[in-house]
């Protein structure tokens, strides 16, 4: 009689979270088996989930005895733990610094620009949509100029920097931030979505500016 072994890795997330998508996309790229648990608002308020992440935020990765919140930290862990090629999170000082710079942008200007504008448009909130759109405009102009002369953000091939930045840029129109003015970004998005095994960030059902 055969038995089914549960994957060692469990990912808690939600389909429309760009933070969750970063991790899910990278797990798929690496070909790692994992169990996906949809962690809606009710689950995130539960004692069992708060024991995993006291902040009640997603994503959370459980790998054996390791419990790791924070999408960027998870990307770094997965690359260092499971990518035998060492290419997704390079270790040469210059390359590592370039990757880290874009991880910081993903956690900073992209979070408070296109990601926040999308959240405010989809779900509302107290922050200023106009301010978030202004931040988005600045960071997207910078990204577009950066990508005008290169294919990838931090190296000559894709890295976790590209995975970290992809989802909220791809769905910036859901925050009423058109991507038409950014041709280099649009070409980069096509390259990211062509990475084998990467599933594009899902779209929401709301009308959006394209």
Beta strands, then each sheet from edge to edge (+ up, - down):
strand 1: 9-13
strand 2: 34-38
strand 3: 60-63
strand 4: 66-69
sheet 1: 2+ 1+ 3- 4+
end
